[in-house]
Amino acid sequence: MQIEKITTLGGLKAAGYQSKSIKEELRDNLIMKIKRKEPTFEGIHGYENSVIPELERAILSRHNINLLGLRGQAKTRLARLMVNLLDEWMPVVKGSEINDDPLNPLSRYAVELIGEQGDDTPIAWVHRDERFYEKLATPDVTVADLVGDVDPIKAANLKLSYADDRVIHYGMIPRANRSIFVINELPDLQARIQVALFNILQEGDIQIRGFKLRLPLDMQFVFTANPEDYTNRGSIVTPLKDRIGSQILTHYPETIAIAKKITQQEAKLDEEQQAKVHVPDMVFELLEQISFEARKSEYIDNKSGISARMSITAYENLMSTAERRMLKNGESSTSIRLSDFMGVIPSITGKVELVYEGEQEGAAFVAEKLIGDAIKTLFPEYFPKIEKLERPNVKSPYDELIQWFFEGSGFQLMDDVSNEDYEKELNAILPLENLINTHQADTKKEDRHFLKEFLLWGLVEHKKLSKRRFTEGYQFKDLYGSYISGL
């Protein structure tokens, strides 16, 4: 349909346009995508066999939808992607406040205009990107915001009585007619405001200051809610919940591979930053493992959830930590180091809810422990497992390395040491090189130093070496020698 040539109601009829509800529109376009085997919700990973099929069934059933899940589970992203299932262009009566369908007008303005001008009634075209409305439920939201109110200024300007329905100023919902309307964090909406949605969802009636308007609005409602809110701040009132066709539960990524894909897709990094900072393959595994450790940590309130944004912002901070060191040293490129992970602590502390907020250790301690737990979990995937109770007279693959620390004074790794000195210091520990050659011989040259550092941190987590933080870096020493010296 050549929309640029269709500017009147008569032209629209001549083109054979037929009206359909937004739910039918979504359904028809979804059916077409499924038949063509096209992706319906691009950029969403990990929901292919769980959330997306349920969402597709809800759309095929013409349901209003409630997406229920913890923070950072792509609920709003899913709702926004539904726009791609709409027709690209939609005709409306030109000048209408509520996107009146030229073939089925609702508002007094559109009905009177079509009555006066007939097939010469001007129409306008609305792109599907403009058919998405979103409202965050906050305590200050009113019925007037959502539904509408009497506008005294309009009444005065038009010299109309308050009994005339032309004095009504429509709220967000009527203005979103024939569109997708999302209310985020629905439980935070006051109960009396939720009640105002009852008839809109079921019968299409809206009531404004004594006006009872029969406006069968054509809407696709999508609500998002967090289970935590049900106890902390509010709830969805039962009659409203009853009028929502499908409630779909979202979840966090179930595997490291899926989580890695999400983080790399969502992180905001410029090309120059990516070109100058090398990221060893193992870094992404470790970053995501931190989130997985957080979701089972005894220190963290799991009811609040661990947002996928934690890994994304941690990755951005990690890159910036390496970039800052590179700039301070006047270098043209660098590589991520394991010690750079201390730079991601601010990305963790703001995104976890501790079980006891006033506990002495604090969020920074918990963040460091999560990094350590992640290293400990991944360690057996790269190097031989360290048993808690080792049998006497049984040689360990790490004996040579531990002996190196026992005989020496330890090893210091400064935060901002140059690339050359960093590699030189790690290369000086010959047993590290032997372990890499024995157990990770295929490791890329540019990743070997990260793996060496990972090996040291892993032995610390398994209580084979000691690690002490000082102002500008870390010191690694023999475990028992440290006990004896009191360090």
C-alpha positions in Angstrom: 0.0 0.0 0.0 1.5 3.3 -1.1 0.7 5.4 1.9 2.1 8.6 0.6 -0.7 8.7 -2.0 -3.5 7.9 0.4 -4.4 11.1 2.2 -8.2 10.9 2.5 -10.8 8.5 3.8 -12.0 7.9 0.3 -8.5 7.0 -0.9 -8.2 4.6 2.1 -11.4 2.8 1.1 -10.4 2.7 -2.5 -7.1 1.0 -1.5 -9.1 -1.8 0.1 -7.9 -1.1 3.7 -9.7 -3.2 6.3 -9.6 -2.4 10.0 -8.4 -4.9 12.5 -7.8 -4.8 16.2 -4.3 -4.4 17.5 -4.5 -7.9 19.0 -5.5 -9.3 15.6 -2.7 -7.3 14.0 -0.1 -8.8 16.4 -1.5 -12.2 16.0 -1.5 -12.1 12.1 2.1 -10.8 12.0 3.3 -13.3 14.5 1.7 -16.2 12.5 3.5 -14.9 9.4 6.9 -14.8 11.2 6.4 -18.2 12.6 5.5 -19.6 9.2 8.6 -18.0 7.7 10.7 -19.2 10.6 11.8 -15.6 11.3 13.0 -14.7 14.9 10.2 -13.0 16.8 12.1 -11.4 19.6 15.6 -10.7 18.3 18.4 -9.9 20.8 16.8 -11.9 23.6 18.9 -14.8 24.6 18.1 -17.7 26.9 14.3 -17.5 26.5 14.0 -19.5 23.3 12.5 -22.6 25.0 10.8 -20.9 27.9 9.6 -17.3 27.9 9.3 -16.6 24.2 7.0 -19.6 23.4 4.7 -18.6 26.3 4.7 -15.0 25.0 3.9 -16.2 21.5 1.0 -18.3 22.8 -0.3 -15.3 24.7 -0.2 -13.1 21.6 -1.9 -15.9 19.5 -4.6 -16.0 22.3 -5.1 -12.2 22.1 -4.3 -11.8 25.8 -3.2 -8.9 27.8 0.1 -9.9 29.4 1.8 -9.7 32.8 5.6 -10.3 32.7 6.6 -11.4 36.3 10.2 -11.7 37.2 13.1 -10.3 39.2 15.1 -7.2 38.1 17.3 -7.4 35.1 15.3 -10.2 33.3 14.5 -8.2 30.1 10.8 -7.7 30.9 10.6 -4.2 29.5 12.9 -5.2 26.5 10.4 -8.0 25.6 7.5 -5.6 25.7 9.3 -3.1 23.5 10.1 -5.7 20.9 6.4 -6.5 20.5 6.3 -3.3 18.4 8.1 -5.3 15.6 4.9 -7.4 15.3 2.8 -4.4 14.4 2.0 -3.3 10.8 4.6 -0.7 9.7 2.0 2.0 9.2 -1.4 2.7 10.6 -4.0 5.2 9.3 -5.7 7.6 11.8 -8.1 10.5 11.4 -5.9 13.6 11.1 -5.9 15.7 14.2 -7.4 13.0 16.5 -6.2 12.8 20.0 -6.8 9.1 20.4 -5.6 7.6 17.1 -9.2 7.2 15.7 -9.6 4.5 13.1 -11.0 6.3 10.0 -13.3 3.4 9.4 -14.4 3.0 13.1 -14.1 6.4 14.8 -14.5 6.7 18.5 -14.1 10.3 19.6 -16.6 13.0 19.1 -14.1 15.0 17.1 -13.5 12.2 14.6 -17.2 11.3 14.3 -18.2 14.9 13.6 -15.3 15.5 11.2 -16.2 12.4 9.1 -19.9 13.4 9.3 -19.0 16.8 7.8 -16.4 15.8 5.2 -17.2 12.2 4.4 -14.6 10.6 2.0 -12.7 13.9 2.0 -11.8 13.5 5.6 -8.0 13.9 5.9 -6.0 11.0 7.3 -2.5 10.7 8.7 -0.2 7.7 9.0 1.4 6.6 12.2 4.6 4.5 12.2 4.7 1.4 14.4 7.5 2.9 16.5 5.1 5.6 17.6 2.6 3.0 18.8 4.4 2.1 22.0 3.5 3.9 25.3 5.2 3.2 28.6 4.4 4.4 32.1 6.4 3.6 35.2 4.1 3.0 38.2 5.1 5.4 40.9 3.2 6.6 44.0 2.4 9.9 42.4 0.5 8.4 39.4 -3.1 9.5 39.3 -6.3 8.5 37.5 -6.1 11.8 35.6 -2.6 10.8 34.3 -3.8 7.4 33.0 -7.4 8.0 32.1 -8.0 11.7 31.9 -9.7 14.7 33.6 -11.8 17.8 33.0 -9.7 20.6 31.5 -11.0 24.0 32.9 -8.8 25.9 30.5 -10.2 24.1 27.5 -13.7 24.7 28.8 -13.0 28.5 29.1 -11.4 28.8 25.7 -14.2 26.9 23.9 -16.9 28.5 26.1 -18.2 25.1 27.0 -20.1 23.9 30.1 -18.4 21.3 32.3 -21.3 19.0 31.3 -20.0 18.9 27.7 -17.7 16.0 27.0 -15.5 18.2 24.8 -13.9 19.7 28.0 -12.2 16.3 28.7 -8.5 16.1 28.5 -7.6 12.5 27.7 -5.0 10.7 29.7 -2.2 8.4 28.5 -4.4 5.3 28.0 -7.0 6.8 25.6 -4.1 8.5 23.8 -2.5 5.1 23.4 -5.6 3.8 21.5 -4.6 1.1 18.9 -1.1 0.9 20.5 0.9 -1.2 23.0 0.6 0.3 26.5 3.1 -0.9 29.1 2.8 -0.3 32.8 6.1 -1.1 34.5 6.3 -2.3 38.2 2.5 -2.7 38.4 2.4 -3.6 42.1 3.7 -0.1 42.9 0.5 1.4 41.4 -1.9 2.3 44.2 -4.9 0.0 44.5 -7.4 2.7 43.7 -5.5 3.4 40.5 -5.5 -0.3 39.6 -9.3 -0.3 40.1 -9.6 2.4 37.4 -8.1 -0.1 34.9 -10.8 -2.7 35.4 -13.4 -1.5 32.9 -10.8 -0.4 30.4 -9.4 -4.0 30.3 -12.8 -5.7 30.2 -15.6 -3.5 28.9 -13.8 -0.6 27.3 -15.6 2.0 29.5 -13.8 5.0 30.9 -15.2 7.3 33.6 -13.9 10.8 34.0 -15.3 13.2 36.6 -18.9 11.9 36.3 -18.7 11.4 32.5 -19.3 7.8 31.5 -17.9 7.4 28.1 -18.4 4.3 26.0 -15.0 4.2 24.4 -14.1 0.7 23.4 -10.4 1.4 23.3 -8.3 -1.0 21.2 -5.3 -1.7 23.4 -2.6 -4.3 23.9 -1.7 -4.0 27.6 1.6 -5.4 28.9 2.4 -5.2 32.6 5.7 -5.9 34.3 6.0 -6.9 38.0 8.7 -8.0 40.4 7.7 -10.7 43.0 9.7 -8.8 45.6 7.3 -5.9 45.3 4.4 -8.1 46.4 5.7 -8.0 50.0 7.8 -4.9 50.1 5.6 -2.2 48.5 2.3 -3.5 47.2 0.5 -6.1 45.2 -1.7 -6.5 42.1 -5.3 -6.4 43.2 -7.1 -9.7 42.6 -9.8 -8.4 40.2 -7.2 -6.7 38.0 -5.0 -9.9 38.0 -8.2 -11.8 36.9 -8.5 -9.6 33.8 -4.9 -10.2 32.6 -5.0 -13.1 30.2 -1.5 -14.5 30.6 1.1 -14.2 33.4 4.5 -15.2 32.2 7.5 -15.9 34.5 10.9 -14.7 33.4 14.2 -15.9 34.7 18.0 -15.3 34.7 20.3 -16.9 32.1 20.7 -20.6 32.9 24.2 -21.1 31.5 27.4 -19.1 31.4 27.4 -19.2 27.6 24.0 -17.5 27.4 25.1 -14.9 30.0 28.3 -14.2 28.1 26.3 -13.5 24.9 24.0 -11.0 26.7 26.9 -9.2 28.4 28.8 -8.8 25.1 25.7 -7.6 23.3 24.7 -5.0 25.9 28.0 -3.6 27.1 28.5 0.0 25.8 32.1 0.1 24.6 33.5 2.2 21.7 35.6 0.6 19.0 38.8 2.3 20.1 38.5 0.8 23.6 37.9 -2.6 22.2 40.8 -2.4 19.8 43.3 -1.3 22.4 42.3 -3.6 25.3 42.7 -7.3 24.7 40.2 -9.5 26.6 41.4 -13.1 27.3 38.7 -15.7 26.6 38.6 -16.7 30.2 37.6 -13.2 31.4 34.0 -13.6 30.2 33.7 -16.9 32.0 34.9 -15.3 35.2 32.7 -12.3 34.9 29.5 -14.3 34.5 30.5 -16.8 37.2 30.6 -13.8 39.7 26.8 -13.3 39.0 26.1 -17.1 39.4 28.0 -17.1 42.7 26.0 -14.0 43.9 22.7 -15.8 43.2 23.6 -18.5 45.7 25.6 -16.5 48.2 24.6 -16.7 51.9 25.4 -13.0 52.2 23.0 -11.8 49.5 19.2 -11.6 49.6 18.2 -13.8 46.7 14.6 -12.5 46.7 15.9 -9.2 45.3 17.7 -11.0 42.4 21.0 -10.3 40.8 20.4 -8.2 37.7 22.0 -9.1 34.3 23.1 -5.5 34.4 25.7 -6.4 37.1 27.8 -8.4 34.6 27.3 -5.7 31.9 28.5 -2.8 34.1 31.2 -5.0 35.6 32.6 -5.7 32.1 32.5 -2.0 31.2 34.4 -1.2 34.5 36.9 -3.9 33.8 37.7 -2.5 30.4 38.0 1.0 31.9 40.3 -0.3 34.6 42.7 -1.7 32.0 42.3 1.4 29.8 43.2 3.7 32.7 46.3 1.8 33.5 47.3 1.9 29.8 46.9 5.6 29.7 48.9 6.2 32.9 51.8 4.1 31.5 51.7 5.8 28.1 51.1 2.5 26.3 49.3 2.0 23.1 47.6 -1.3 24.1 47.2 -3.6 27.0 45.4 -6.8 28.1 43.0 -7.5 31.0 44.6 -8.8 34.1 43.0 -10.7 36.9 44.0 -7.9 39.4 41.9 -5.6 37.2 38.8 -7.3 38.6 39.2 -5.2 41.8 38.0 -2.4 39.5 34.6 -4.1 39.1 33.8 -4.0 42.8 31.8 -0.7 42.5 29.6 -2.4 39.8 28.8 -5.2 42.3 28.2 -3.3 45.5 25.4 -1.2 44.1 23.5 -4.2 42.6 23.4 -6.6 45.5 21.0 -6.5 48.5 22.8 -7.9 51.5 20.8 -10.2 53.9 22.0 -7.9 56.8 22.7 -4.4 55.5 24.5 -3.4 58.6 26.8 -6.4 58.8 30.4 -5.5 59.6 31.9 -7.0 56.5 30.0 -4.7 54.2 29.2 -4.9 50.5 32.9 -4.5 49.4 33.9 -7.5 51.4 31.0 -9.5 49.8 32.1 -8.3 46.3 35.7 -9.5 46.9 34.4 -12.8 48.2 32.2 -13.3 45.1 35.3 -12.8 42.9 37.2 -15.3 44.9 34.4 -17.8 44.9 34.1 -17.4 41.1 37.9 -18.1 40.7 37.6 -21.2 43.0 34.6 -22.6 41.0 36.4 -22.2 37.6 39.8 -23.4 38.8 39.1 -27.2 38.2 38.1 -26.5 34.6 41.6 -25.3 33.8 43.9 -27.1 36.3 44.0 -30.3 38.3 41.5 -30.3 41.2 42.9 -29.6 44.6 41.5 -31.9 47.3 40.6 -30.5 50.6 42.4 -33.4 52.4 45.5 -34.4 50.6 47.0 -37.9 51.2 50.5 -37.9 52.8 53.5 -38.7 50.5 51.4 -38.1 47.4 53.0 -35.6 45.0 50.8 -32.7 43.9 51.2 -30.9 40.6 51.5 -27.6 42.6 54.4 -28.7 44.9 57.1 -27.1 42.8 55.2 -23.7 42.7 54.4 -23.8 46.4 58.1 -24.6 47.1 59.1 -21.6 45.0 57.2 -19.4 47.3 58.4 -21.2 50.4 62.0 -20.7 49.5 61.6 -17.1 48.3 60.3 -13.8 49.7 57.1 -13.9 47.8 55.8 -12.0 44.8 54.3 -8.5 44.5 52.0 -7.4 41.7 51.3 -3.7 41.5 48.0 -2.4 40.1 49.4 -0.1 37.6 52.6 -1.8 36.6 53.5 -1.6 32.9 52.9 -4.4 30.5 56.6 -5.2 30.2 57.2 -5.3 33.9 53.9 -7.3 34.5 55.0 -10.0 32.1 58.6 -10.0 33.3 57.5 -10.5 36.9 55.2 -13.4 36.1 57.8 -15.0 33.8 60.2 -15.0 36.7 58.1 -17.7 38.4 59.3 -20.7 36.4 56.9 -23.2 37.9 54.0 -21.2 36.6 55.3 -21.6 33.0 55.7 -25.4 33.6 52.1 -25.7 34.8 50.7 -23.8 31.9 52.7 -25.9 29.4 51.6 -29.1 31.1 47.9 -28.4 31.6 47.0 -25.5 29.2 49.6 -25.8 26.4 47.1 -24.7 23.8 46.5 -21.3 25.5 47.0 -18.4 23.1 50.2 -16.4 23.7 48.3 -13.2 24.6 46.2 -15.1 27.2 49.0 -16.9 29.0 49.9 -14.2 31.6 46.2 -13.9 32.6 46.2 -17.7 33.1 49.3 -17.5 35.2 47.8 -14.9 37.5 44.6 -16.9 37.6 46.7 -19.9 38.8 48.1 -17.8 41.7 44.7 -16.5 42.7 43.2 -20.0 42.5 45.9 -21.4 44.9 45.1 -18.6 47.3 41.4 -19.5 47.2 42.3 -23.2 47.9 44.5 -22.1 50.9 47.8 -23.1 49.2 49.2 -19.6 49.1 48.4 -16.4 50.9 47.4 -13.0 49.3 47.6 -9.7 51.0 46.2 -6.4 49.7 48.3 -3.2 50.2 47.8 0.3 48.9 49.0 -0.2 45.4 48.8 -3.9 44.7 48.9 -7.4 46.0 51.5 -9.6 47.6 51.5 -13.4 47.2 53.5 -15.5 49.7 53.9 -19.0 51.1 50.8 -19.7 53.3 52.7 -21.1 56.3 55.5 -18.6 56.1 52.8 -15.9 56.2 51.3 -17.3 59.4 54.7 -17.5 61.0 55.6 -13.9 60.1 52.1 -12.7 61.0 51.2 -11.4 57.6 
